[in-house]
Amino acid sequence: MVMIPGLRQSVNEYLAGIEDLTRQELVWGAVVQEPSPWLQHQGIVTRAVVLLDQHVRERRAGLVCVSPIDVVLDEARALVLQPDVVFVSHERAGILRNQVWGAPDLVVEVESPGTRRRDRTLKLRWYRQYGVREYWLIDPQEAVVTVMALDGERVRRRRFRGHRRLVSPLLPGFHETAATFFE
């Protein structure tokens, strides 16, 4: 993660930039860039998008998007993140414009050596604070998917590995095993 020195922007300035695939976020007005993810990371992200999108489309439940997609969590304080995968339900489709303006129902982050600590601490705190309902943290090293229900101050964690089927209160009927994400 590299913070661009001296570059501070509002959300509008950040979003008015050139559209490209650079992995960057706006954290309290500072532009933060990350190196491109590793092949294993992108393979898991792709698998997660396919599995979630298939489930959501079959049920006409909403929209699944893959990064880079800007998620504006706090316009006034200039906090814009780019989760690996987001799901926004039909009930909350009003937050969808050219970006996601508010908390998605579900955020998925695939850990990398350089992002693990931030994904488990800062991003978890921000997602909970701004109203994300569920956060999936996928750990390629341990081949574990942690599903976290973010109910206000409380975080309920369930860890899934191997052939154990994921249970998601947010996605009833989602019957994939943890191992499926790592195939």
Sequence and secondary structure as in RCSB ss.txt:
>XXXX:A:sequence
MVMIPGLRQSVNEYLAGIEDLTRQELVWGAVVQEPSPWLQHQGIVTRAVVLLDQHVRERRAGLVCVSPIDVVLDE
ARALVLQPDVVFVSHERAGILRNQVWGAPDLVVEVESPGTRRRDRTLKLRWYRQYGVREYWLIDPQEAVVTVMAL
DGERVRRRRFRGHRRLVSPLLPGFHETAATFFE
>XXXX:A:secstr
 EEEEEEE  HHHHHTS      EEEETTEEEE     HHHHHHHHHHHHHHHHHHHHHT EEEEESS  EEEET
TTTEEE  SEEEEEGGGGGGBSSSEES  SEEEEE  TTTHHHHHTHHHHHHHHHT SEEEEEETTTTEEEEEEE
ETTEEEEEEEETT B   TTSTT   BGGGGG 
